[in-house]
Structure formats: C-alpha cells, structure tokens
Amino acid sequence: MSMGIKARKRAPAHVPPERLYDFDLFGDPMPFGGAHKMNHDLIGKAPDLFYTLRDGGHWMVTRRKLIEEVMAQPNTFSSHAASPHFDTVIGRIKTPPQDMDPPEHMAHRLLLMKFLGPKHIRALEGRIRRLMVELIDAVLADGGCDFVAAVAVPFPVKTFMSMMQWDLSRYADFAGWAQGIIHSGSPMRSLPYFIRMRWFLKSWIRDRQRNPGDDPVSLLLASEVGGKKLTPALVLDMANLLFLGGLDTVTIGLSFITLHLAQHPELQQRLRDNPGDIPAAIDELLRRYAFVSVPRRVDQDVTLDGVLLKKGDYIVCSLPDASNDEEALGTSAEVDIDRRNAPSLIAFNTGPHSCAGAALARLELRIFLEEWLSRVPPFRLIDNYTPRQVSGALFALKDLKLAWQAD
C-alpha cells in the first residue's frame, strides 16, 4: 500500500453495504498483464460505483458514462487536493492547471497552449523525427534492445528537453529522474527523483528571470492571469506538470503499443504495408491499454449512480476501465483498428481536464511508428521473457526486451 496510507477499519455511515468492494489500486505490483486485467475485471464483478476501504478509503468508478458525468462537473468533483497520495513529507505536490478548478483552471490552461497548440506542435515535427531516426540507428544493428531504456524513455525526454531549450548533454540526469518518477511504483518512492528535478527547475526559472528567451518557462514568466503576472512559485508548479505529463504519457504509451505489436505480427505487417492506418492504430491501442486512473475530491454532497457521496469523499475514475467498457463501445473491447462508431478516446481523459499535451503525444507516437516500422525488421519479444510491470494510478512497463533479425 503506497505511502503508508492504511486501510479504513470501517466504511463511512453513508456508504451502502452493497457498494463495498475490496480493491487496492495501490497494492502490491501486479504480474505482467495483471494490472489491466485486474481493472478490466472490475466491470461486471464490482458495482459500477463502489467504495473500497483500502488506501484510506475512497470511491472507485469504472463505467464510462459515470466517469463522463464526474468529469463534466469540475465544481462538484474537484481536482484540487484530489488525492491523499499526493501529500508527502515536503507537502502537497502541485501540478497546475491540472489540480485547479474553474475558473482558474481554464485561464491557466490557455497559457500552456502558447507552446502546446497545434501550430507550435507542427513546428516540432522535423526535430522529433530526426531524434527518432537517431535512436533507431543506435540499436538497429544490434538485433534487439530493451525498448523502454533505449527508446521509450529517451524519445520523450529528449523531445521535451529540446522543446524547453535545455542542455541535451544533461540527458542522463533527466532520464534518471523520469525513470525514478514513472517506475517507482508509488509517489513516496518517486520523491527523491522529484526533488532533484525540482531543484533543476528552480535554478532554470531563476536563470530565465535574468535572461528571458522564447522558451516555455520564459513565456510563462511573462504571462498574466487577471492582470497579474505569474509568480515564479506558480511557474515552478506548472513546470512540475510539464515535466511529469510530458514524459510519462509518451513513455508508457510507446511501451504498451510496441508490446502489442511485438505480440501481433499480423498488425505489425499491416501497418508496415498501410502507414495510413497508423493514426487509427494509435488511438485504438491507447484505448485498449489506457493506463491512468484519475482522482477527484467530492466538494459538495452529490448523488451519483443513485448513491449519496459526501463532501470530502475521494473518488478515483479508472480510465482503463472506461476505455474498455463494452457497454459504451457497443462491441468487444479487443483491439480492432477498423472499429466504427466508437466513442471518442478517453485515455487522455475527457471534459475540461483532458490532457493539454495530447496533440504532442499523438505526434510523437505517430512519428515513432512511421520511422520504426519503416526501418526496423519484424520484431518480437525475446524468448523465455516476461516484461516487468508497475501498477497503481499509472500502469507502466519497466522493461520490454525485443529482438529482430539484424542485417
């Protein structure tokens, strides 16, 4: 159980007994594939909205229609202080605008669009493609690699460092911080890496105050909300989100997509022969392997799915479950890149708090598949090998060992 948060001994009085279900999102690491299976199995076994005594006690919601209802009411289901798992010995880890509510949320989110909007993202394509070619060239002749270490981590880390105009010679530091934060298995174990990353961000902000440029931090420091400039402290907290959101989404997405292709050579070959199918494949694989559970704090008494939730309750929305809800899909949740009339992708969340960096993530994933499938021969998992997986609020692969026939 992460961060020493103990299970409640009994449910609050307002929780109906039939809504109790024993589920530990932050429990022991799952065997390979177990995290997704554990969550997907909740649909049909557990109530669509249930209360677990684990991890301090919280509600859990699995059905897409209920998650959309939660996300559409940001003033009732608050993003601020939304999970006790973000309380640490150094205080609460802040990630504005992600942890802001209206109206502050949108005002600050719009600032991110100064460098995450479609126009700015398109300008990065050449640089991102060159980086992917370099990463492929570094492993191609070896006949295999640990994909996570060789590609899935360095690709978004170097892309992000380049966008932020940071010195690429410090890549090893950033990769170490990213690996430690993403693959630690709990916020507490990730804390030392987070602190080191934060020290760097503080020094960078001080430098940009003295020497402003056209990088994202300089743009934020020069920005105003409500006629007031952003403070360096707020810019630092926003940089937390940029670092964490800019790395884990792409690293984890790359890993699960590549794992599926390694296990399904027929889809691998289809995308080699038909690169125009790559965008549909990305969305379908992100749906099937959605990996984020999103916390919220109930800010006022509300009824959801016929159940009273009280102010101060915590609720966790399982995007892996919502993405694989066959009731919402209207058909099987198995991978089908020809899927028709599917609901919009929810893996990046939905509503006002949908991922601001989704366009950049999709661009990186598309470039990866275009270059990887055109340059790397058919690949597979190495023999007698099982990838290691991290479970929790984020599902991730710790390693992914691939093999192919080198020239």
DOROSE-872991 format. One record per residue: x, y, z of N, C-alpha, C in turn. Coordinates in steps of 0.001 Angstrom, whole numbers, padded with zeros to 6 digits, always signed. Layout:
XYZXYZXYZ ...
END
This chain:
+000860-001193+000000+000000+000000+000000+000895+001241+000000 +000694+002166-000911+001648+003240-001110+001611+004265+000008 +002801+004802+000304+002958+005954+001179+002438+005718+002590 +002253+004474+002978+001853+004195+004349+000425+004571+004665 -000411+004798+003650-001812+005127+003892-002558+003847+004213 -003054+003729+005420-003660+002490+005877-005106+002373+005403 -005581+001143+005402-006992+000914+005093-007866+001412+006240 -009050+001875+005902-010035+002221+006927-010517+000936+007592 -010877+001025+008857-011419-000145+009558-012876-000386+009205 -013584+000691+008894-014993+000539+008518-015364+001664+007555 -016405+001419+006795-016852+002406+005822-017588+003542+006510 -017567+004741+005932-018391+005830+006465-019868+005430+006468 -020636+006047+007342-022035+005653+007545-022884+005817+006290 -022505+006737+005392-023331+006986+004213-023071+005998+003078 -022120+005086+003252-021801+004118+002190-022687+002888+002340 -023544+002591+001355-024400+001401+001456-023546+000125+001469 -023898-000854+002272-023108-002090+002345-022937-002773+000995 -023957-002685+000141-023861-003356-001159-022889-002663-002115 -022426-001464-001737-021453-000751-002567-020011-000953-002078 -019813-001773-001077-018457-002074-000615-017838-003157-001488 -016570-002949-001858-015849-003938-002660-014372-003801-002332 -013704-004914-002101-012296-004902-001709-011410-004772-002942 -010805-003608-003104-009946-003358-004262-008818-002426-003838 -007582-002781-004177-006408-002000-003769-005668-001507-004999 -005976-000289-005413-005326+000306-006580-003829+000457-006361 -003439+000744-005130-002032+000989-004820-001412-000209-004099 -001871-001387-004414-001381-002582-003743-000066-003072-004294 +000221-004345-004057+001483-004925-004499+001574-004891-006019 +002810-004838-006561+002975-004857-008018+002285-006071-008641 +001670-005854-009776+000951-006916-010465+001897-007718-011341 +001636-009009-011531+002362-009751-012555+002050-009171-013921 +002848-009543-014912+002694-008984-016247+001259-009137-016744 +000679-008018-017191-000695-008031-017685-001734-007970-016593 -001304-008146-015339-002254-008248-014251-002952-006951-013922 -002263-005817-014083-002868-004537-013726-004069-004235-014624 -003888-004381-015934-005025-004153-016825-006138-005169-016575 -005769-006429-016413-006789-007456-016184-007533-007200-014882 -006783-006827-013837-007392-006555-012538-008445-005452-012668 -008115-004392-013391-009066-003299-013558-010205-003688-014487 -009890-004322-015609-010954-004685-016542-011949-005640-015903 -011448-006512-015013-012333-007480-014359-013315-006819-013396 -013052-005572-013012-013986-004893-012121-015353-004739-012771 -015360-004507-014085-016633-004345-014788-017341-005690-014807 -018491-005742-014197-019255-006979-014121-019102-007688-012791 -017926-007539-012144-017725-008160-010838-018067-007203-009709 -017630-005973-009836-017873-004966-008797-019027-004060-009218 -019650-003372-008284-020624-002347-008665-019955-001288-009542 -020732-000661-010419-020170+000360-011305-019543+001504-010512 -020089+001779-009357-019530+002745-008400-019446+002021-007069 -018247+001861-006543-018103+001140-005275-017147+001880-004350 -017161+001487-003096-016289+002070-002079-015344+000977-001577 -014059+001282-001577-013066+000368-001034-012462+000968+000227 -012216+000130+001212-011588+000582+002457-010084+000745+002307 -009533+000264+001223-008095+000341+001014-007624+001783+000813 -006344+002003+001087-005695+003284+000789-006423+004478+001395 -006870+004324+002628-007529+005408+003323-009018+005487+003069 -009517+004682+002131-010943+004680+001815-011279+005644+000698 -011838+005143-000381-012248+006020-001481-013255+005302-002361 -014013+006090-003119-014902+005560-004140-014085+005219-005384 -014598+004287-006157-013989+003917-007439-015104+003797-008457 -014917+004406-009632-015924+004360-010677-015294+003783-011934 -016027+002882-012605-015464+002130-013716-016165+002369-015049 -017452+002664-015037-018197+002803-016283-017959+004165-016920 -017856+004165-018237-017561+005394-018960-018617+006469-018719 -019892+006096-018755-020950+007103-018617-020864+007806-017268 -020481+007081-016216-020352+007696-014893-019110+008564-014815 -018013+008117-015440-016792+008923-015435-017008+010218-016202 -017718+010151-017307-018029+011379-018050-018879+012321-017200 -019781+011764-016408-020609+012580-015519-019749+013268-014468 -018784+012552-013914-017874+013135-012925-017052+014250-013557 -016463+013980-014714-015567+014943-015341-016290+016186-015851 -017586+016060-016090-018369+017206-016565-018777+018147-015439 -018480+017791-014177-018867+018616-013032-017635+018973-012195 -016729+019785-012750-015484+020075-012038-015668+020850-010741 -016789+021536-010581-017006+022262-009326-017564+021366-008224 -018089+020218-008614-018571+019247-007637-017505+018208-007338 -016848+017736-008401-015768+016763-008261-014458+017512-008514 -013853+017974-007444-012739+018910-007523-011421+018216-007858 -010599+018914-008629-009241+018449-008924-008239+018938-007884 -008658+019885-007061-007752+020443-006057-007667+019509-004850 -006437+019198-004437-006224+018295-003295-007057+017023-003476 -006970+016447-004692-007884+015381-005071-007491+014006-004561 -006298+013859-004018-005882+012531-003551-004910+012656-002400 -005111+011893-001330-004141+011916-000230-002800+011349-000638 -002725+010657-001750-001467+010059-002190-000489+011100-002716 -000924+012335-002867-000014+013392-003282+000446+014248-002102 +000068+013872-000896+000613+014510+000297+001912+013808+000666 +003008+014565+000746+004315+013984+001022+004971+014738+002158 +006178+014303+002520+006907+014964+003601+007304+016385+003233 +007292+016739+001945+007597+018123+001552+006322+018894+001239 +005169+018330+001608+003905+018989+001339+003237+018403+000104 +002193+019056-000341+001434+018571-001490+002141+018924-002783 +002295+017930-003655+002877+018162-004970+001822+018840-005836 +002121+020041-006299+001162+020818-007077+001480+020710-008565 +000418+020600-009376+000579+020482-010824-000461+021332-011552 -000460+022662-011315-001430+023496-012014-001131+023545-013519 -002152+023668-014352-003571+023832-014032-004318+022517-013787 -003604+021378-013843-004285+020098-013678-005026+020005-012354 -004471+020586-011297-005096+020492-009976-005863+021754-009606 -006268+022520-010616-007092+023706-010405-008533+023436-010812 -009458+024190-010243-010870+024126-010607-011252+025418-011335 -012422+025436-012004-012883+026664-012659-013076+027776-011629 -012843+029035-012022-012425+029494-013361-010905+029529-013540 -010148+029311-012462-008692+029411-012556-008121+028402-013546 -008733+027218-013601-008180+026160-014436-008041+026588-015896 -009115+027067-016510-009059+027385-017931-008135+028551-018221 -008121+029557-017332-007247+030706-017549-005782+030289-017604 -005404+029352-016762-004012+028896-016751-003746+027852-017830 -004749+027038-018156-004582+026052-019227-004294+026754-020560 -004981+027873-020801-004765+028596-022048-003325+029054-022202 -002633+029290-021099-001225+029676-021182-000376+028557-021776 -000723+027315-021448+000035+026184-021987-000119+026079-023500 -001261+026544-024018-001487+026458-025459-000571+027394-026240 +000126+028294-025537+001096+029154-026221+002227+028338-026832 +002469+027148-026260+003531+026300-026819+003096+024847-027005 +001835+024531-026664+001322+023177-026888+000174+023148-027902 -000146+024294-028498-001190+024339-029509-000747+023669-030800 -001696+023322-031682-001373+022595-032917-000305+023267-033773 -000357+024587-033913+000619+025302-034734+002027+025105-034198 +002186+025197-032885+003514+025065-032282+003992+023614-032334 +003071+022683-032193+003442+021271-032229+003915+020877-033623 +003225+021358-034667+003629+021018-036034+005043+021487-036323 +005436+022595-035739+006780+023122-035978+007872+022229-035400 +007510+021332-034487+008491+020445-033861+008707+019154-034641 +007888+018892-035672+007892+017566-036292+009255+017174-036846 +009926+018072-037556+011226+017725-038135+012234+017340-037076 +012285+018102-036019+013226+017836-034930+012918+016494-034259 +011632+016236-034034+011231+014984-033381+011564+013790-034276 +011357+013923-035568+011644+012819-036490+013145+012527-036541 +013949+013551-036570+015408+013334-036570+015844+012603-035312 +015263+012957-034193+015605+012301-032936+015236+010819-032987 +014062+010492-033513+013669+009088-033582+014597+008303-034495 +014994+008880-035615+015929+008196-036518+017248+007919-035803 +017732+008877-035025+018978+008681-034275+018840+007529-033278 +017724+007456-032583+017516+006389-031601+017452+005022-032277 +016786+004962-033431+016712+003692-034156+018089+003283-034651 +018830+004225-035228+020164+003913-035740+021089+003388-034643 +020861+003819-033414+021727+003407-032307+021537+001948-031927 +020381+001341-032282+020118-000037-031864+019895-000993-033029 +019710-000468-034233+019271-001294-035357+020189-002478-035612 +021496-002231-035629+022448-003294-035962+022605-004314-034836 +022073-004023-033663+022230-004930-032519+021269-006115-032572 +020245-006028-033388+019291-007123-033474+018331-007195-032303 +018267-006149-031520+017343-006125-030394+017736-005058-029396 +016873-004828-028411+017151-003833-027377+016142-003976-026265 +016445-003340-025126+015415-003099-024120+014721-001823-024570 +013554-001963-025141+012873-000848-025786+012609+000303-024822 +012269-000010-023586+011974+001055-022626+013199+001936-022429 +014335+001318-022137+015549+002081-021860+016116+002750-023106 +016026+002060-024253+016685+002554-025461+015842+003538-026261 +014512+003448-026158+013649+004282-026994+012555+004988-026198 +011772+004232-025428+010571+004796-024816+010883+005897-023813 +012008+005790-023106+012391+006864-022185+013113+008004-022908 +014174+007739-023675+014893+008873-024267+014099+009682-025280 +013172+009050-026003+012449+009791-027038+011657+010962-026461 +010728+010752-025528+010010+011913-024989+010878+012813-024125 +011873+012234-023413+012728+013067-022575+013510+014056-023441 +014132+013564-024507+014916+014461-025367+014016+015414-026147 +012837+014947-026532+011891+015845-027188+011499+016987-026253 +011196+016639-025019+010789+017644-024039+011943+018594-023731 +013152+018050-023543+014311+018908-023273+014556+019875-024424 +014398+019387-025641+014582+020248-026802+013535+021352-026835 +012268+021008-026564+011199+021999-026553+011445+023054-025477 +011958+022618-024320+012208+023540-023220+013525+024298-023368 +014317+023920-024406+015624+024518-024675+016621+024236-023555 +016606+022998-023076+017548+022559-022062+018722+021846-022699 +019830+021832-022007+021078+021261-022494+020944+019738-022613 +021005+019213-023840+020834+017784-024059+021971+016953-023474 +023095+017586-023147+024185+016839-022522+023794+016371-021120 +022718+016931-020563+022243+016511-019243+021156+015444-019353 +021081+014820-020514+020035+013822-020727+020028+012748-019649 +021192+012255-019258+021253+011161-018277+020551+011559-016982 +020727+012818-016556+020040+013283-015349+018529+013229-015531 +018063+013793-016643+016625+013847-016872+016030+012453-017032 +016732+011583-017746+016232+010224-017919+016144+009510-016576 +017150+009713-015727+017131+009105-014396+015968+009604-013566 +015711+010911-013617+014574+011461-012882+013262+010896-013436 +013143+010865-014761+011915+010364-015372+011668+008907-015004 +012723+008071-015111+012583+006664-014765+012181+006508-013302 +012828+007273-012425+012540+007165-010999+011128+007586-010655 +010640+008624-011325+009294+009117-011050+008241+008173-011624 +008452+007717-012867+007441+006916-013547+007392+005491-013013 +008564+004911-012748+008627+003480-012455+008839+003161-010983 +008681+004133-010109+008927+003878-008691+007843+003030-008051 +006633+003106-008582+005526+002327-008029+004708+003055-006991 +005209+004194-006467+004431+004987-005520+005004+006392-005464 +004171+007393-005128+004666+008758-005008+005803+008890-004003 +005769+008152-002899+006821+008287-001900+008173+007819-002431 +008172+006683-003139+009439+006188-003672+009958+007066-004807 +009051+007786-005459+009484+008676-006533+009982+010021-006006 +009765+010293-004727+010030+011614-004170+011475+012082-004346 +012512+011259-004090+013888+011748-004276+014153+012224-005703 +013605+011526-006676+013807+011932-008067+013048+013215-008356 +011860+013326-007791+011059+014532-007972+011782+015746-007379 +012402+015572-006212+013108+016680-005558+014292+017146-006417 +015038+016190-006982+016173+016568-007833+015696+017322-009073 +014612+016835-009668+014044+017521-010818+013610+018933-010442 +013014+019072-009262+012518+020376-008822+013663+021345-008552 +014772+020862-008022+015937+021725-007841+016391+022315-009178 +016435+021456-010187+016831+021951-011510+015850+023007-012004 +014553+022748-011878+013556+023688-012370+013670+025043-011668 +013940+025007-010371+014105+026275-009649+015266+027080-010216 +016377+026422-010460+017548+027132-010984+017284+027644-012396 +016545+026865-013198+016231+027294-014556+015307+028509-014537 +014340+028522-013655+013431+029663-013562+014194+030914-013150 +015116+030779-012190+015927+031949-011793+016735+032470-012980 +017279+031545-013770+018058+031966-014942+017172+032660-015969 +015963+032136-016201+015071+032758-017185+014544+034109-016707 +014488+034301-015390+014121+035627-014888+015195+036648-015248 +016452+036225-015194+017560+037122-015532+017783+037215-017034 +017544+036088-017735+017846+036020-019164+016654+035423-019924 +015567+036162-020061+014385+035614-020722+014646+035304-022186 +013960+034256-022676+014081+033870-024073+012711+033570-024640 +012672+032660-025625+011390+032283-026223+010995+030859-025835 +011563+030353-024752+011249+029015-024257+009968+029057-023423 +009345+027899-023146+008085+027874-022400+008159+028522-021023 +009247+028323-020283+009336+028928-018954+009359+030447-019057 +010107+030979-020014+010129+032437-020208+008744+032949-020577 +008036+032205-021436+006692+032626-021824+005753+032645-020622 +005868+031640-019747+005019+031618-018552+005375+032760-017608 +006655+033028-017422+007073+034111-016526+006570+035468-017015 +006418+035610-018330+005949+036878-018896+004427+036941-019004 +003736+035866-018649+002283+035794-018823+001542+036401-017639 +000293+036771-017903-000576+037328-016876-001892+036565-016840 -002459+036483-015666-003818+035978-015474-004547+036984-014599 -005643+037514-015096-006391+038514-014343-005600+039783-014109 -004728+040123-015069-003940+041349-014947-002718+041233-014048 -002433+040031-013537-001276+039832-012668-000333+038812-013281 +000960+039133-013222+001955+038199-013739+002024+036953-012870 +002340+035837-013504+002526+034600-012757+003751+034722-011864 +003646+034269-010646+004792+034278-009744+005752+033155-010113 +007036+033288-009780+007979+032188-010023+007548+030890-009352 +006903+030997-008177+006444+029786-007478+005369+029071-008282 +004449+029835-008892+003399+029216-009697+003991+028628-010971 +004930+029319-011586+005593+028786-012782+006308+027480-012447 +006924+027429-011271+007594+026194-010843+006585+025060-010734 +005430+025327-010139+004416+024275-010013+003885+023861-011382 +003723+024808-012307+003280+024465-013653+004343+023640-014374 +005596+023924-014077+006683+023144-014676+006665+021696-014182 +006181+021473-012949+006002+020093-012471+005134+019316-013451 +004007+019925-013828+003075+019266-014736+003704+019046-016102 +004414+020069-016609+005038+019932-017921+006021+018772-017937 +006815+018659-016883+007818+017590-016826+007144+016231-016703 +006239+016106-015748+005629+014802-015490+004707+014388-016633 +003832+015300-017066+002902+014967-018132+003575+014793-019477 +004674+015521-019693+005376+015438-020969+006166+014166-021144 +006397+013447-020071+007240+012253-020154+006453+010971-019987 +005656+010860-018921+005066+009553-018631+004058+009120-019692 +003249+010048-020214+002234+009664-021191+002864+008999-022410 +003905+009614-022953+004511+009093-024175+005331+007836-023890 +006112+007846-022816+006908+006667-022489+006030+005435-022304 +004966+005571-021531+004095+004432-021257+003320+004042-022515 +002810+005040-023254+002085+004742-024481+002947+004019-025498 +004167+004492-025689+005107+003822-026594+005314+002368-026190 +005472+002142-024901+005794+000798-024409+004654-000175-024652 +003417+000210-024306+002293-000707-024476+001962-000927-025957 +002072+000121-026770+001828-000032-028206+002839-000997-028821 +004104-000828-028475+005147-001686-029034+005020-003111-028526 +004631-003274-027264+004393-004613-026734+003311-005325-027548 +002211-004645-027812+001131-005284-028566+001605-005667-029961 +002326-004790-030626+002800-005096-031975+003793-006246-031969 +004627-006334-030931+005578-007440-030834+004859-008768-030696 +003667-008735-030097+002894-009963-029889+001917-010244-031026 +001756-009298-031952+000787-009448-033044+001458-009088-034368 +002229-010001-034916+002957-009707-036160+002055-009352-037326 +000801-009829-037327-000101-009521-038427-000464-008037-038445 -000646-007427-037271-000919-005995-037212+000346-005207-037534 +001472-005693-037049+002754-005086-037400+002885-004965-038911 +002630-006082-039616+002785-006094-041065+001759-005197-041738 +000536-005182-041221-000491-004323-041821-000069-002857-041776 +000493-002430-040651+000889-001033-040532+002126-000729-041370 +002981-001711-041585+004112-001517-042497+003597-001306-043924 +002610-002116-044294+002069-002046-045656+001127-000868-045847 +000508-000416-044767-000507+000640-044856-000252+001699-043778 +000788+002518-043946+001094+003517-042907-000037+004514-042661 -000965+004617-043611-002107+005494-043387-003009+005017-042267 -002860+003741-041856-003657+003205-040748-003042+003507-039388 -001864+004107-039377-001157+004318-038108-001949+005194-037137 -002521+006336-037548-003274+007139-036564-004423+006371-035920 -005163+005576-036707-006256+004788-036132-005715+003741-035172 -004579+003141-035521-003972+002136-034643-003525+002757-033326 -002986+003956-033380-002546+004632-032154-003734+004835-031219 -004826+005370-031734-005984+005624-030879-006554+004320-030320 -006609+003285-031155-007180+002025-030701-006296+001366-029644 -004984+001433-029811-004078+000819-028829-004014+001646-027547 -004098+002971-027661-004188+003794-026455-005476+003489-025697 -006548+003232-026432-007804+002863-025778-007663+001536-025046 -007175+000536-025756-007090-000802-025171-006162-000832-023969 -005060-000070-024037-004070-000090-022967-004030+001236-022201 -005177+001875-022059-005237+003096-021232-004623+002795-019868 -003935+003763-019296-003075+003433-018149-003172+004404-016985 -004134+005315-017003-004216+006335-015956-005535+006212-015189 -005470+006272-013873-006659+006431-013029-006617+007824-012415 -007722+008549-012528-007761+009973-012207-008519+010206-010900 -007888+010842-009909-008573+011101-008635-009345+012416-008645 -010392+012461-007865-011145+013685-007628-011578+013707-006155 -011841+014914-005658-012334+015095-004291-013755+015652-004381 -014679+015038-003672-016072+015489-003695-016164+016787-002894 -016579+017874-003562-016560+019197-002949-017918+019610-002390 -018943+018837-002680-020265+019081-002101-021062+017783-002210 -021996+017585-001305-022804+016372-001351-023447+016240-002735 -023411+015016-003273-023938+014803-004608-024402+013351-004731 -025367+013121-005589-025816+011763-005871-025241+011322-007213 -024592+010163-007213-024014+009596-008425-024410+008124-008486 -024968+007708-009602-025412+006321-009778-026366+005900-008659 -027189+006861-008212-028172+006569-007176-027603+006475-005771 -026349+006890-005585-025689+006781-004285-025265+008175-003811 -025434+008447-002536-025007+009716-001966-023506+009696-001711 -022796+010652-002288-021388+010890-001983-021320+012160-001144 -020553+012133-000086-020494+013258+000847-019279+014142+000577 -019432+015417+000868-018323+016351+000748-017116+015816+001515 -015962+015840+000872-014738+015334+001488-014384+013921+001077 -015324+013189+000461-015006+011860-000066-013996+011982-001208 -013213+010931-001387-012342+010825-002552-012956+009828-003534 -012752+010106-004816-013255+009206-005850-012171+009057-006912 -011967+007834-007377-010966+007545-008408-011692+007038-009649 -011403+007652-010777-012011+007273-012054-011009+006443-012855 -011364+005214-013139-010472+004309-013858-010628+004493-015357 -009687+005205-015993-009731+005361-017438-009458+004048-018167 -008631+003128-017613-008528+001810-018257-009863+001092-018333 -010666+001178-017276-011984+000540-017305-012915+001251-018283 -012966+002575-018193-013855+003335-019074-013520+003100-020537 -012241+002954-020840-011799+002750-022214-012171+001373-022742 -012374+000421-021839-012675-000951-022230-014086-001373-021809 -014937-000388-021595-016324-000630-021210-017108-001038-022458 -017377-002338-022595-018028-002831-023810-019451-002285-023952 -020050-001888-022840-021374-001265-022914-021293+000053-023666 -020226+000824-023409-020040+002100-024104-019548+001890-025531 -018692+000878-025725-018154+000605-027056-019211+000025-027986 -020157-000697-027415-021167-001352-028223-020681-002614-028900 -019488-003048-028551-018898-004249-029143-017740-004703-028267 -016986-005693-028720-015867-006224-027948-014797-005165-027711 -014122-005288-026570-013037-004365-026247-011706-004804-026846 -011670-005955-027512-010413-006406-028121-009974-005427-029202 -008678-005393-029480-008114-004431-030429-008721-004622-031817 -009218-003525-032383-009795-003540-033723-009574-002154-034327 -008553-002030-035173-008246-000696-035698-009243-000271-036777 -010147-001181-037166-011214-000824-038100-012513-000494-037372 -012416-000311-036066-013602-000041-035251-014377+001157-035804 -015675+001018-035875-016528+002092-036391-017468+002572-035284 -017816+003848-035353-018785+004456-034437-018384+004298-032975 -017082+004252-032726-016608+004152-031349-016717+005520-030672 -016950+005554-029367-016930+006844-028667-015539+007446-028715 -015447+008728-028476-014153+009405-028524-013192+008791-027508 -011907+008911-027813-010873+008366-026943-010921+009056-025587 -010923+008244-024526-010974+008787-023168-009655+008544-022420 -008684+007918-023080-007407+007610-022426-006678+008873-021982 -006921+010007-022679-006339+011294-022293-007292+012080-021387 -008280+011405-020822-009333+011998-020006-010340+012720-020905 -011362+013280-020297-012424+013952-021028-012865+015170-020234 -013627+016037-020870-014076+017237-020182-012999+018301-020139 -013181+019315-019288-012243+020442-019260-010827+020054-018857 -010650+018904-018200-009317+018497-017760-008682+017459-018678 -009160+017359-019909-008488+016467-020848-007054+016938-021046 -006174+016009-021394-004730+016268-021413-004369+017387-022387 -003721+018438-021879-003330+019568-022724-002231+019179-023706 -001462+018160-023390-000366+017736-024251-000714+016596-025182 -002019+016310-025361-002411+015162-026181-001932+015291-027618 -001956+016490-028178-001522+016662-029568-000043+016335-029724 +000777+016761-028767+002202+016447-028823+002418+014949-028659 +001687+014331-027735+001831+012889-027524+001484+012120-028798 +000378+012487-029446-000016+011801-030674+001031+011987-031768 +001600+013191-031870+002634+013439-032877+003844+012546-032632 +004286+012458-031388+005428+011616-031077+005140+010149-031372 +003957+009682-031024+003603+008289-031279+003521+008005-032777 +002974+008934-033532+002875+008730-034984+004259+008680-035628 +005100+009628-035265+006451+009648-035837+007200+008381-035465 +007050+007948-034219+007710+006707-033810+007307+005556-034705 +005999+005313-034874+005552+004165-035656+005946+004294-037123 +005865+005485-037673+006262+005666-039072+007726+005302-039280 +008590+005771-038403+010027+005528-038571+010412+004115-038139 +009866+003653-037021+010235+002334-036501+009812+001234-037471 +008593+001296-037973+008097+000239-038842+008713+000290-040236 +009216+001441-040649+009851+001529-041961+011330+001161-041914 +011919+001136-040714+013368+000926-040613+013759-000339-039856 +012914-000780-038920+013240-001949-038099+012537-003178-038670 +013257-004295-038867+012613-005515-039370+011558-006011-038388 +010735-006994-038800+009746-007552-037885+010371-007913-036535 +009734-007489-035466+010307-007642-034130+009368-008442-033252 +009903-009000-032186+009155-009852-031269+009773-009723-029888 +009093-010282-028882+009696-010390-027559+010803-011431-027605 +011869-011227-026838+012914-012243-026788+012349-013507-026149 +012990-014624-026420+012492-015911-025935+012538-015995-024411 +011553-016694-023859+011508-017010-022425+011611-015755-021557 +010869-014747-021924+010960-013445-021238+009564-012909-020962 +009408-012330-019791+008164-011678-019405+008474-010256-018947 +007910-009229-019588+008161-007850-019151+007734-007634-017706 +008405-006716-017041+008037-006335-015673+007103-005128-015737 +006088-005164-014885+005052-004142-014946+004877-003460-013598 +004571-002167-013654+004243-001376-012470+002746-001099-012492 +002090-001253-011349+000662-000941-011256+000479+000260-010343 -000757+000673-010162-001051+001836-009335-001901+002816-010111 -001776+004106-009795-002525+005123-010522-002067+005210-011970 -000821+004779-012228-000288+004662-013582+000161+003228-013801 -000280+002606-014887+000279+001325-015294+001479+001617-016195 +002547+000851-016062+003729+001076-016897+004519-000213-017016 +005360-000280-018051+006297-001382-018211+007682-000913-017782 +008343-001698-016952+009691-001353-016513+010726-001723-017570 +010424-002734-018375+011334-003126-019441+010531-003769-020559 +011124-003868-021732+010475-004500-022884+011587-004935-023829 +011984-006182-023713+013140-006690-024465+012694-007287-025784 +013160-006663-026864+012766-007021-028220+013928-007645-028981 +013580-008420-030008+014584-008985-030905+014091-008874-032336 +015038-008725-033276+014728-008746-034701+015954-009254-035433 +015786-009567-036693+016890-010092-037499+017699-008927-038038 +018902-008753-037516+019755-007659-037972+020398-008017-039307 +020684-007012-040139+021360-007262-041426+022795-007738-041207 
END
